Amino acid sequence: MFQPATKYGSKLRGAFYGVSGAGKTYTALRVATGIGGRIAVICTEHGAARKYADRFNFDVEELREDRSIDRYLDALKAAVGYNVTIIDSMSHAWQELLTENDQLAKSRFRGNTFQAWSDSTPKQRRFIETILECPYHVIATLRSNTEWQTTSADGKFKPVRIGTKPEQGKGIEFEFDFLLELSAEHIGTVVKDRTGRYQDAIIDKPDEKFGAELAAWLADGALPPPRPTHIPPRAASAPATPTTVKPPTTRY
């Protein structure tokens, strides 16, 4: 039976994407700090997140040799108990799945990669569904395909890097509530915003204040009805309490 719609409090499902050097990791940490609470980082960028450990409080799990979707899922399950989890970056899961699909095609489908997706697509769907069902805020960073354009400044032309589509599965943009594209100058453009407050906004170096504003909007609303989670509680001991560090400074 239809009923009057009610706004429930919710968790962020956000993705930040951009070219190399756009400040995706740093911006995600700033926004997560503004949201508040304990922060977990799933790092696939060879320990890049640790470079900011002197400015932010967070715990990190690094995926180095195994960046398969199953390994991501293990890390997401282990993050239960944190308030914000940053997936940095989600693009490696897609790269690993492409490699796995090619191997599957050779071994089971006579080299037909299209047919192999009948096995690979459910794994990608399980990954996305797990992210959407996480009981905490999620910020995923995504690499962008990079192209070069020339622009005129004072009568001179110079090359400018621009990002195109995120490096992930087709239609990944539809899965998130909030999409932020970051330029090489660290300027964010809100491409998608289901909060209705920031659509098409241009934000110079999104920071902790922006994260706090997002958190306030997400928390506003009725208590959502209980539902079972697909992320079981962490079986191991609770993560260590982060040490006190210096307050963040603006550096990308």
C-alpha positions in Angstrom: 0.0 0.0 0.0 1.3 3.5 -0.9 2.1 5.7 2.1 3.3 9.3 2.5 7.1 9.5 1.7 9.3 10.1 4.7 13.0 11.2 4.6 15.1 8.8 6.6 18.6 9.5 7.9 21.1 7.8 5.7 24.8 7.0 5.0 26.8 8.6 2.4 27.5 6.7 -0.8 29.9 9.0 -2.5 32.5 8.7 -5.3 35.3 11.2 -6.0 37.1 10.9 -9.4 39.7 12.8 -11.3 43.1 12.7 -13.0 46.3 11.8 -11.3 47.2 14.6 -8.9 43.7 15.9 -8.5 43.8 15.3 -4.8 41.3 12.4 -4.6 42.8 10.8 -1.5 43.5 14.0 0.3 40.0 15.3 -0.4 38.4 12.1 0.7 40.2 12.3 4.0 39.2 15.9 4.5 35.6 15.3 3.8 35.6 12.1 6.0 37.2 14.1 8.8 34.3 16.6 8.5 31.7 13.8 8.6 33.3 12.8 11.9 33.9 9.5 13.8 36.5 6.8 13.1 37.8 6.5 9.6 39.0 3.4 7.8 40.9 3.5 4.6 41.1 0.5 2.2 44.3 1.5 0.2 45.3 -0.1 -3.1 47.6 2.8 -4.1 50.9 1.3 -2.7 50.5 3.0 0.7 49.7 6.4 -0.6 47.2 7.1 2.1 49.9 6.8 4.8 51.5 10.0 3.5 48.7 11.9 5.1 48.9 10.1 8.5 50.6 13.2 10.0 47.5 15.3 9.3 44.5 12.9 9.7 43.4 10.2 12.2 42.6 7.0 10.4 43.3 3.3 10.3 44.4 1.7 7.0 44.4 -1.7 5.4 46.5 -2.1 2.3 45.7 -4.3 -0.6 48.9 -4.9 -2.5 49.3 -8.3 -4.0 45.7 -9.2 -4.1 43.3 -6.5 -5.3 40.5 -8.9 -6.3 36.9 -8.1 -5.5 36.8 -10.9 -2.9 39.7 -9.1 -1.1 37.8 -5.8 -1.2 34.8 -7.5 0.2 36.9 -8.9 3.1 38.1 -5.4 3.9 34.6 -3.9 3.8 33.5 -6.5 6.3 36.4 -5.7 8.5 35.5 -2.0 8.5 32.3 -2.6 10.5 32.6 -0.4 13.5 34.0 2.6 11.7 31.9 5.6 10.8 33.5 6.3 7.4 35.3 4.0 5.1 37.3 5.3 2.2 38.0 2.9 -0.7 41.2 4.3 -2.3 40.9 3.3 -5.1 37.9 1.4 -6.5 39.5 1.4 -9.9 41.8 -1.4 -9.1 38.9 -3.8 -8.4 37.8 -3.2 -12.0 41.2 -3.7 -13.5 41.6 -7.0 -11.6 38.2 -8.1 -12.8 39.1 -7.3 -16.4 42.2 -9.5 -16.1 40.2 -12.2 -14.4 37.6 -12.1 -17.2 40.3 -12.5 -19.9 41.7 -15.5 -18.1 38.2 -17.0 -17.6 37.5 -16.5 -21.3 40.6 -18.4 -22.3 40.0 -21.3 -19.9 36.3 -21.8 -20.2 34.9 -19.9 -23.2 37.3 -20.5 -26.0 38.6 -16.9 -25.8 35.2 -15.3 -25.9 35.4 -12.5 -23.4 31.8 -11.5 -24.0 30.5 -14.9 -22.8 32.9 -14.8 -19.9 31.0 -11.8 -18.4 28.2 -14.2 -17.6 30.4 -15.3 -14.7 32.2 -11.9 -14.0 29.1 -9.7 -13.9 27.6 -11.3 -10.8 30.9 -10.7 -9.0 30.9 -7.0 -9.9 27.2 -6.8 -8.9 28.0 -8.4 -5.5 30.7 -5.8 -5.0 28.4 -2.9 -5.7 25.6 -4.3 -3.6 27.9 -4.8 -0.7 29.0 -1.1 -0.9 25.4 0.1 -1.0 24.5 -2.1 2.0 27.4 -1.0 4.2 26.3 0.2 7.6 28.7 3.1 7.5 29.5 6.1 5.2 31.5 5.1 2.1 33.7 7.4 0.0 35.2 5.7 -3.1 37.9 7.3 -5.1 38.1 6.5 -8.8 40.8 7.1 -11.4 39.7 9.0 -14.6 40.8 8.4 -18.1 43.0 11.3 -18.9 43.0 13.5 -22.1 44.8 16.6 -23.0 43.4 19.8 -24.3 45.0 23.2 -25.2 43.7 26.4 -23.8 44.6 30.0 -24.5 46.0 32.2 -21.8 47.3 35.7 -22.6 47.4 34.7 -26.3 49.5 31.5 -25.6 48.4 27.9 -25.7 49.2 25.5 -23.0 48.2 21.8 -22.5 45.6 21.1 -19.8 44.8 17.7 -18.4 41.1 16.8 -18.1 39.5 13.7 -16.8 36.8 11.8 -18.8 34.9 8.9 -17.5 35.8 7.0 -14.3 37.8 3.8 -14.6 35.2 1.3 -13.4 32.3 -0.7 -14.7 29.9 0.9 -17.2 27.2 2.8 -15.5 29.0 3.0 -12.1 27.8 6.6 -11.8 24.2 5.4 -11.3 25.2 3.5 -8.2 26.3 6.4 -6.0 24.2 9.2 -4.4 27.0 11.7 -4.7 29.6 12.2 -7.4 32.4 14.7 -7.2 34.7 15.3 -10.2 38.1 16.8 -9.2 40.2 18.8 -11.6 44.0 19.0 -11.7 43.7 22.3 -9.8 41.7 20.5 -6.9 38.4 22.1 -7.8 35.4 19.9 -7.3 32.4 19.9 -9.6 29.3 18.1 -8.1 28.1 15.9 -11.0 25.4 14.2 -9.1 23.8 15.0 -5.8 20.7 13.3 -4.3 20.8 15.7 -1.4 19.6 18.4 -3.8 21.8 21.0 -2.1 25.0 20.9 -4.2 24.0 19.8 -7.7 26.3 21.4 -10.3 28.1 23.4 -7.5 31.8 24.2 -8.0 33.7 23.8 -4.8 37.3 25.0 -4.4 39.2 22.3 -2.5 36.4 20.5 -0.8 37.2 20.3 2.9 36.1 19.4 6.4 33.4 22.0 6.5 31.9 20.5 3.4 32.0 17.1 5.0 30.2 18.4 8.1 27.5 19.9 5.9 27.0 16.6 4.1 26.8 14.7 7.5 24.2 17.1 8.8 21.9 16.6 5.8 22.4 12.8 5.9 21.5 12.6 9.6 18.4 14.8 9.2 15.3 12.6 9.0 13.4 9.8 10.7 15.2 6.7 12.0 15.2 4.2 9.1 13.5 0.9 9.7 15.8 -1.9 10.8 17.1 -4.2 8.1 19.6 -7.1 8.1 23.1 -6.2 7.0 25.2 -8.2 4.5 28.3 -7.1 6.4 28.9 -9.3 9.4 30.6 -7.8 12.5 34.4 -8.0 12.7 35.5 -11.2 14.2 38.9 -10.0 15.2 39.8 -7.7 18.1 38.7 -4.0 17.7 41.1 -1.7 15.9 43.7 0.2 17.9 42.8 3.7 19.0 44.4 6.2 16.6 47.1 8.4 18.1 46.7 12.1 18.3 48.2 13.9 15.3 48.6 17.5 14.1 45.5 19.2 12.7 45.2 19.0 8.9 46.8 21.6 6.7 45.8 22.4 3.1 48.3 20.5 1.0 47.6 18.2 -1.9 
